[in-house]
Amino acid sequence: MDKLNFLTAGVPITSKGYEDAFKRLEELNLDGLEVEFVHGVRYSAKTKEAILNRGDKVITHHGPYYINLNAKEEQKIEASIKRVLDTYQAALDLGAYSITYHAGFYLGEDSKTVTKKMIERHEIIAQSIKEKIWIRPETTGKKSQWGTIDEIIELCKNFSFILPCVDFSHIHARENGAFNTYSEFCSILDKIATNLGDNALNNFHCHAAGIDYSIKGEKKHLILDESDFNYKDLLKALKKFNVKGVLVCESPNIEVDAILLRDYYLSL
């Protein structure tokens, strides 16, 4: 990546599906989209053709919501590993830049114990990774979910092909309104660079959206200007660190807020 690319989470609302999604993105001067496999990794031959004929647009994949690599039942762990690998295989088939997913829940266990299990289960995933596509567990928005930035960095230290997907809105919600200033955003980026190297900032994958939250963390996504999320300071921090990769907008009005993010970033 030679710049920060601005993507929509799924096809633009103003398109008619994948058949004209990339034409619409071109009209909007947006850089691509995240293919949302949140309810299962499946797509038609027509969708595959449309994605493969996307020109220079960037795509990423979001894996199914049903992944829990810390499940109590062995069959659920195996199914979760398969869902990660199915998303990876789709990335190979469709030429995605990276994949992301919510890795799991604590289920009453402490952070250190679950992180150890996450490393072990990603070692199983690693055995099936033959071609380099970035695998990215996402920072999560609920306190019941494994996936703080520190936990994910600890996981990433053990693998050459795993980097974080940093959902800045999730971090903000999980911390009940913290991590919403320029210095706090910079602290996250500095922590990633310090622990994982500049390569992590030159091959970045992040999410942003307006967000509603409570003391338990994330409740739902909102339109940026209808939330307290400080996207302007986030963009200033990304510019300061010269971050390259993708920023995926997950607001309900995806292309409108993606354009808002892009235009403010380019104005800096």
C-alpha positions in Angstrom: 0.0 0.0 0.0 1.3 3.4 -0.9 -1.4 5.4 0.9 -4.4 5.2 3.2 -7.3 3.9 1.3 -11.0 4.6 2.2 -13.4 1.7 2.0 -17.0 1.1 2.7 -18.1 -1.8 4.9 -20.1 -3.7 2.3 -21.5 -2.5 -1.0 -22.5 1.2 -1.1 -26.1 1.8 -0.1 -26.6 3.6 -3.3 -25.5 0.7 -5.5 -27.6 -2.3 -6.5 -25.2 -4.9 -5.3 -21.8 -6.2 -6.3 -22.7 -5.9 -10.0 -22.4 -2.1 -9.9 -20.7 -1.6 -6.5 -17.3 -0.9 -7.9 -18.6 1.5 -10.6 -20.4 3.4 -7.8 -17.2 3.5 -5.8 -15.4 4.9 -8.8 -18.1 7.6 -9.1 -17.6 8.5 -5.4 -13.8 8.4 -5.7 -13.6 5.8 -2.9 -11.0 3.1 -2.9 -12.8 -0.1 -2.3 -14.9 -2.1 0.1 -14.9 -4.7 2.8 -16.8 -7.9 1.7 -19.0 -8.7 4.7 -19.1 -12.5 5.2 -20.6 -11.9 8.7 -23.3 -14.6 8.2 -21.2 -17.1 6.5 -18.6 -17.3 3.7 -20.6 -17.8 0.5 -20.9 -15.9 -2.7 -22.4 -16.6 -6.1 -20.5 -16.9 -9.4 -22.0 -13.6 -10.5 -20.7 -11.9 -7.3 -17.2 -13.5 -7.8 -17.1 -12.2 -11.4 -18.0 -8.7 -10.3 -15.4 -8.6 -7.6 -12.7 -10.1 -9.8 -13.4 -7.4 -12.4 -13.2 -4.5 -9.9 -10.2 -2.8 -11.5 -7.8 -1.2 -9.0 -10.3 -1.1 -6.1 -9.1 -2.6 -2.8 -11.1 -5.3 -1.0 -10.8 -6.8 2.4 -13.0 -9.5 4.1 -14.8 -9.6 7.4 -15.3 -13.1 8.7 -18.5 -14.6 10.2 -19.8 -13.3 13.6 -20.0 -17.0 14.8 -16.3 -17.3 15.4 -15.3 -18.1 19.0 -11.8 -19.5 19.3 -12.3 -19.7 23.1 -15.4 -21.8 23.0 -15.9 -24.4 25.7 -16.9 -27.1 23.2 -14.2 -28.6 20.9 -16.5 -28.8 17.9 -17.2 -25.1 18.2 -13.5 -24.3 18.3 -13.0 -26.5 15.2 -15.9 -24.8 13.5 -14.5 -21.4 14.4 -11.1 -22.3 12.9 -12.8 -23.4 9.8 -14.6 -20.1 9.5 -11.4 -18.2 9.7 -9.8 -20.5 7.1 -12.9 -20.2 4.9 -12.5 -16.4 5.0 -8.8 -16.8 4.2 -9.7 -19.1 1.2 -12.2 -16.5 -0.1 -9.4 -13.9 0.2 -7.2 -16.1 -2.0 -10.1 -16.6 -4.5 -11.1 -13.0 -4.7 -7.7 -11.2 -4.2 -8.4 -9.6 -0.9 -5.7 -7.5 0.9 -6.5 -8.9 4.3 -9.2 -10.6 6.5 -10.5 -9.6 9.9 -12.8 -11.2 12.5 -13.8 -11.1 16.1 -11.8 -13.9 17.7 -13.9 -14.8 20.7 -15.1 -14.3 24.3 -13.6 -14.6 27.8 -16.4 -16.8 29.1 -15.3 -16.2 32.6 -11.6 -16.7 32.1 -8.9 -14.1 32.6 -7.1 -12.3 29.9 -3.8 -14.1 30.2 -5.4 -17.5 30.0 -7.5 -16.7 27.0 -4.6 -15.0 25.2 -2.6 -18.2 25.6 -5.4 -20.2 24.1 -5.8 -17.7 21.2 -2.1 -18.1 20.4 -2.5 -21.9 20.4 -5.5 -21.8 18.1 -3.9 -19.4 15.7 -1.0 -21.8 15.6 -3.5 -24.4 14.2 -4.7 -21.8 11.7 -1.1 -21.1 10.7 -0.6 -24.7 9.6 -3.1 -24.1 6.7 -1.8 -20.7 5.6 0.2 -21.2 2.4 0.0 -17.8 0.8 0.6 -14.5 2.5 -2.6 -12.6 3.2 -2.8 -10.6 6.3 -4.9 -12.3 9.1 -6.3 -9.7 11.5 -8.2 -10.3 14.7 -10.1 -7.2 15.4 -10.2 -5.0 18.5 -13.6 -5.6 20.1 -16.2 -3.3 21.5 -17.7 -5.3 24.4 -16.0 -6.0 27.7 -17.1 -9.6 27.4 -15.1 -10.1 24.2 -11.4 -10.9 24.0 -9.6 -8.4 21.9 -8.1 -5.3 23.6 -5.2 -3.7 21.6 -2.7 -5.2 24.1 -4.1 -8.7 23.8 -4.1 -8.6 20.0 -0.5 -7.2 20.0 0.6 -10.0 22.2 -0.9 -12.5 19.8 0.6 -10.8 16.7 4.1 -11.0 18.2 4.0 -14.8 17.7 3.2 -14.7 13.9 4.7 -13.1 10.8 1.3 -13.0 8.9 -0.9 -11.7 11.7 -1.4 -8.0 12.4 -4.2 -6.1 14.2 -7.4 -4.8 12.7 -7.8 -1.7 14.9 -11.4 -0.7 15.3 -10.9 2.7 16.9 -14.6 3.1 17.6 -14.7 -0.3 19.4 -11.8 0.8 21.6 -13.5 4.1 22.4 -16.8 2.2 23.3 -15.1 -0.5 25.3 -13.3 2.1 27.4 -16.6 3.9 28.0 -15.6 7.1 26.2 -11.9 7.1 26.6 -9.4 6.9 23.7 -11.0 9.7 21.8 -8.3 12.4 21.7 -5.4 13.0 19.4 -2.8 12.0 22.0 -4.7 8.8 22.8 -5.0 7.8 19.1 -1.3 8.5 18.7 -0.6 6.3 21.8 -2.3 3.4 20.1 -0.3 3.8 16.9 2.9 4.3 18.8 2.3 1.1 20.8 1.7 -0.9 17.5 4.9 0.5 15.9 6.9 -0.1 19.0 5.8 -3.7 19.5 5.2 -4.8 15.9 7.4 -2.5 13.8 6.8 0.1 11.2 5.6 -2.6 8.9 2.4 -2.8 10.9 1.7 0.9 10.1 2.6 0.5 6.5 0.2 -2.4 6.1 -2.7 -1.1 8.3 -6.3 -2.2 8.5 -8.7 -0.2 10.7 -12.4 0.5 11.2 -14.1 3.7 12.2 -17.8 4.7 12.7 -20.0 6.6 15.0 -20.8 4.5 18.0 -23.2 4.2 20.9 -22.0 2.6 24.1 -22.6 1.9 27.8 -20.4 0.9 30.7 -20.5 -2.6 29.1 -19.1 -1.3 25.9 -20.4 -1.2 22.3 -24.2 -1.0 21.7 -24.5 -0.1 18.0 -22.9 1.9 15.2 -24.1 5.4 14.5 -23.6 8.1 11.9 -20.4 9.9 12.7 -21.9 13.3 13.3 -24.6 11.8 15.5 -22.0 10.3 17.9 -19.2 11.6 20.1 -16.5 9.8 18.2 -13.7 12.2 17.5 -12.9 11.1 13.9 -11.0 14.4 13.1 -8.3 13.7 15.8 -8.1 10.1 14.6 -7.4 11.2 11.1 -4.8 13.7 12.3 -3.1 10.9 14.1 -3.2 8.6 11.1 -1.7 11.4 9.0 1.0 12.1 11.7 2.2 8.5 11.6 1.9 8.3 7.8 -0.3 5.2 8.1 -0.8 3.2 4.9 -3.4 0.6 4.3 -7.2 0.7 4.6 -9.7 2.5 6.7 -13.1 0.9 6.5 -16.1 3.0 7.4 -18.8 1.0 9.3 -21.3 3.8 9.9 -24.9 3.1 8.9 -24.6 5.6 6.0 -21.3 3.9 4.9 -20.4 5.8 1.7 -21.5 9.2 3.1 -19.3 8.9 6.2 -16.5 7.2 4.1 -16.4 10.4 2.0 -16.5 12.5 5.1 -13.5 10.7 6.5 -11.6 10.8 3.1 -12.3 14.5 2.5 -11.2 15.6 6.0 -8.1 13.4 5.8 -7.1 14.9 2.4 -7.7 18.4 3.8 -5.0 17.9 6.5 
